[in-house]
Amino acid sequence: MDEIPDPRTESDTAGARTTDTDDPRDGPERDVRLEAVVVRYSADSDRCTLVPRDEPPEAMLTAWLSADLETVVDLEDAR
C-alpha cells in the first residue's frame, strides 16, 4: 500500500455518484467530488475523513464520513 500523504500538504479527491431513486427527497443524479483529510494522533488510531469538495461550507458540517485510517484502502488495491 502506498504511503498516505500528509493532509497539510496535499489532499486526495475521489469522484462519487449519488443515485437517483424513487424517493422524492432525493435530488437528481450528480457528480460529487470528495476531499480526504487525514488527522494523525500519537495515542490513538489516525482518522481519515471524507468531506464534499466544491460544496458550500455548511455541507462540510453535515455531509462527512470518518473512519480509522487503517481501514481505508486505495481503490486500485481493492479491485
C-alpha positions as CSV (number, residue, x, y, z in Angstrom):
1,M,0.0,0.0,0.0
2,D,1.3,3.5,-0.8
3,E,2.2,5.9,1.9
4,I,-0.7,8.2,2.9
5,P,0.1,11.9,2.0
6,D,0.3,14.5,4.8
7,P,-3.1,16.3,4.6
8,R,-1.3,19.6,5.4
9,T,0.5,19.5,2.1
10,E,-1.9,17.8,-0.3
11,S,-5.3,16.1,-0.3
12,D,-6.8,13.3,-2.3
13,T,-10.1,13.6,-4.2
14,A,-12.3,10.9,-5.4
15,G,-15.4,11.0,-7.6
16,A,-18.6,9.6,-6.2
17,R,-22.0,9.4,-7.8
18,T,-25.3,9.8,-6.0
19,T,-28.1,7.6,-7.2
20,D,-31.4,8.8,-8.4
21,T,-34.2,6.8,-6.7
22,D,-38.0,6.9,-6.4
23,D,-37.7,8.8,-3.1
24,P,-38.9,12.4,-3.8
25,R,-36.5,13.6,-1.1
26,D,-33.5,12.5,-3.2
27,G,-32.2,15.0,-5.7
28,P,-31.2,14.3,-9.2
29,E,-28.1,12.2,-10.0
30,R,-24.9,14.3,-9.9
31,D,-21.2,14.0,-9.6
32,V,-19.8,14.7,-6.1
33,R,-16.1,15.5,-5.5
34,L,-14.7,14.4,-2.1
35,E,-11.6,15.5,-0.2
36,A,-9.8,13.1,2.1
37,V,-8.5,14.8,5.3
38,V,-6.1,12.6,7.4
39,V,-5.6,13.5,11.1
40,R,-2.8,11.7,12.8
41,Y,-2.9,11.0,16.6
42,S,0.0,10.0,18.7
43,A,-2.0,7.9,21.2
44,D,-4.9,6.8,19.1
45,S,-5.7,5.5,15.6
46,D,-5.3,8.0,12.8
47,R,-8.6,9.1,11.2
48,C,-9.5,9.7,7.6
49,T,-12.5,12.0,7.0
50,L,-14.2,12.4,3.6
51,V,-15.9,15.8,3.0
52,P,-17.6,17.2,0.0
53,R,-15.4,19.4,-2.2
54,D,-16.9,22.3,-4.2
55,E,-19.9,22.5,-1.9
56,P,-21.0,25.3,0.5
57,P,-19.1,25.3,3.8
58,E,-22.3,24.3,5.6
59,A,-22.2,20.9,3.8
60,M,-18.9,20.1,5.4
61,L,-20.7,20.2,8.8
62,T,-23.4,17.8,7.8
63,A,-22.1,15.6,5.0
64,W,-19.0,13.8,6.1
65,L,-17.7,10.3,6.8
66,S,-14.8,9.3,9.1
67,A,-13.0,6.0,9.5
68,D,-9.8,4.7,11.2
69,L,-7.1,5.2,8.6
70,E,-6.0,1.5,8.9
71,T,-9.4,0.5,7.4
72,V,-9.1,2.8,4.4
73,V,-7.6,1.2,1.2
74,D,-6.7,2.6,-2.2
75,L,-9.3,1.8,-4.8
76,E,-6.9,0.1,-7.1
77,D,-5.7,-2.2,-4.3
78,A,-9.3,-3.2,-3.6
79,R,-10.0,-4.3,-7.1
